[in-house]
Amino acid sequence: RDFSVCIHLYCSVAIGTASQIHLRAWSLLQRESAHYFGYVYFRQVKDSSMKRGYFQKSLVLVSRLPYVNLFQSLLQLIAPEYFDKLEPCLEAVCNEIDQWPPPVPGQTLNLPVMGVVIQVRIPSRVDKPGSSPPVMTHLDRLIRDHCVWSFLNCVSNLLLPVTDRCFQPVLIHIQMLWELMLLGEPIVVMAPSPTVSSEMVLALTSCLAPLRYCCDYRPYFTIHDSEFKEYTTRTQAPPNIVVGVTNPFFIKTLQHWPHILRVGELRMSGDLPKQVKVKKLAKLKTLDTKPGRSFSPLRSRCLCLQGIQRKRPSEVQSALLRRHLLELTQSFIIPLEHYIASLMPLQRAITPWKNPPQIRPFRQEDFMKTLEHAGPQLTCVLKGDWLGLYRRFFKSPNFDGWYRQRHKEMTQKLEALHLEAICENIVAWMKDKSEVEIVDLVLKLREKLVSFPPFFLNLPLSVMAGRDQGSHLLLRKLSSCSWTWRTGKRDSHESLVFV
């Protein structure tokens, strides 16, 4: 038997994030600096010649990018050939992958491998969630028509999509599951197989799109993982994490967790230790939420349930489910986006010769006052304790991650606007300035330009032209000058380079 699974591994050494994929892609499609993704293809075949009676082998693709469908589809091509031809096949594939262009959000990439062209487009920040991919160009069609086989991974399926198949067994609880994920609550997913476990956990983490799920998650967790003792102990509260398990042993060891989601029928493989007593599997609830969590779910008749009652096709039902979750997340996040945008200083307050103004602090009570006239009840049919949901969200890692990301983006936007203001006024400013003042400006400009990746600035062409004109004038005016730093004496020479 063959199956695929995804694992999420903590990395003790973080990496930098100043890249196009990090700055231009949606936050949930950016690479993770502190985690690796392991995309696994496992094969088990009966073989009497083997000591354990089975041939077992896995091929694992490791990446920091959360492109589940892309990499699992790639493994579907590579792994069967690798199991038959071993290292020579893998070496040829690696040589082809080495030639792939770097991932650039907003561009359609053609990725050749093993006689197949995988066509993929990474959505950029300017793409609207749920929008259709751009129409293929004539060249794209030619590549598609002349390949042995190709497929298009685009906006909706780079990640594992939220499908009716994943949530069919728990669709009646979809509203509460969305809230649990939004608040970063600890959840155990008990599934009959690693594939089902992995798919359900990944579907849960992606149901908040376009909001990024900022807590940890383990699509397939076993008793051999290093955090096993930490997660099973009763001396401390469970961490903010979603774990997927298949071993019935966890029914007992994780029964103190506040939320347990059961998908399918667990298989009792082998004998459990005598000291471990578990409930009969038939008596376990699909979603078991412990009392005393002060959790008040919102109430609504979900359109997805109506779709099942009408026996719609699976594709239509999946699209309806994705749309419902997207509208739910947007209704919740739009008031936050409006409020945090109001904290941004006005553009007229940005002057070229002063430091950029500071972003005003986020005050929870001030935000709560805006909900009466601009809350989610205006765009969402759900009824319930929205204020209580926001207060609990403020305490979750998801709010912290969202706020840090938005504050960072706003700070960079302020710096870019400040640089734009300088470039627009540089020619007029330098006419009556001394050499020392001009040198100080050049050094400050150099510091700002170095701190910004070139693909982030996106300044208008007129501003870039003004910057270039100003830099040439600065160099021309200073080319005949020489001085010594601090002393002001002209007995030694210093060179100045504008970067």
Phi, psi and omega in degrees: 000145177245144171207158180244148180208155177243139177238153184237114189244136177282139178243126185287339181251111180281160179240165178290162184233012182278079179219166181298320183295332182276325186268337186252343182271163172305152182299324182282354177253005179279154179291152180262131183280338186245006181221152169251148169256132175247116179260116192247135170241118186246138177232134176227122182228137177297132180208107183294340181284343180276153185299320182266004178083003181221145167268122182230130180206148179230147171241127185239128175255123185252132181206160172266358182265136184271043183268078190298306183295321180299309185285328176289325174295322177297318179295327178300330177279316190281313191301310181303320178292322181295318180297333179272320188249352175058219194302320180303321178295316182294322179295319179295320179295317180297323177297322178291317181295327178299336181270356181294144175289157178294149180291125180236114179302139179091353180247145175272124183251139174254116187247100180281138176200127176053044178077009181237146173249117175270121180257122186223142175233124178270120182294145178257177183295336182281346177285140177276138177302134178085359181283161180279151177291157180297157178293139181294144175283171179298320179296319179299321180293320179298317179297317181297316186288335184258008177265155177300317180198138178210161177211160186250114171262120185227206189306315191279344186224026168291314171276168173294116184289152174286108186245159177298327182296320181293315188263001181306314182291340186236022187298330180294340181256011188300325181295313180292323179297320178299318180291320178298319179291321179299321183272358179068033181288148176292130182225137171252127174255116178258119187229161182280345182211158178300324180296313179296318178300312181296314182296320181293315180297316180293323177295321178297317182291335181266357183285351177268359183307139008274006175286136182276135174279115190261001177272172178279158176206147179233099183302329179218108186245136182232172180291349181269353179291149185294336181269011184303313181294322181296320184279337183262351181291150178254002183277350178215158182293147178299147180287169177283091186203152172248124180239139175252129184228159176233343183282122179301343177304330182287344178301323179273313188288338180246017183289347177277353178293147187290333184224122181236122180250123181252127181239119180073189181259122177291145181258127179274090181266114180082179181264134175279157176304148184298327183284352181263117177244130182236157175294159172297137185302325182294339183268355180284137179284153176297313175232111182254107179249123184292145176289164177084012179268004182047046184253122182242094184292151175288158186239134176192154171273106188294134178297332180295321178295323176297324179296322178294319180298331180271000176057051177284158176299156184299320181297319179293319180296321178295317178296322178295320179294314179299319180295319180298314181292322178297314180294325178295312180295318180294320178299325180283321190272336183301315176302323177294319179295319179297318183291315183291333175293330179289345179277350180285132177299150177293150183295329180291345177278354181267112179248149187291336188251016173231157177298149180300144178295158182275149174285134180292149183290152177279117180248116187300318182293323177296321178295317182299329180291336181281345187289336182297323183252347183219035182272177181293343180296343179283334184241356184232141182277354183291144176243141179159194185273078180295320181298316178296324178295318178295320181297321178288327178296324180298336181268359186264156175298335180294321177292317180300315179295317179297314183294318179300316181296314181293321179295321178296316179296318180294322178296317178295323177296319177299316179296320179294319178295323178295316178296321178298318179297322178295314183295327181288337185246005190292322184293314181291326185292322191279357186298318185245025182261151179283169181298320181297317179295321180293318178298318179299320178295316180300317180295321179292319177297318180298318179299318180292316183294323179292326182285345180252126172298143184299332182277358179267329189299307179051041179286152177301155182299323180297323179289318178298321178296320178296322178296315182294318179298317179296321181294321179294320178295321179298314182294322181296319183288329184264353187296330182265003184259149172216150182197170174248132182300142177072314185280333182079359180286153183252029182265000174221157188248142176233141177260148183235129180239127177267119182254000000 
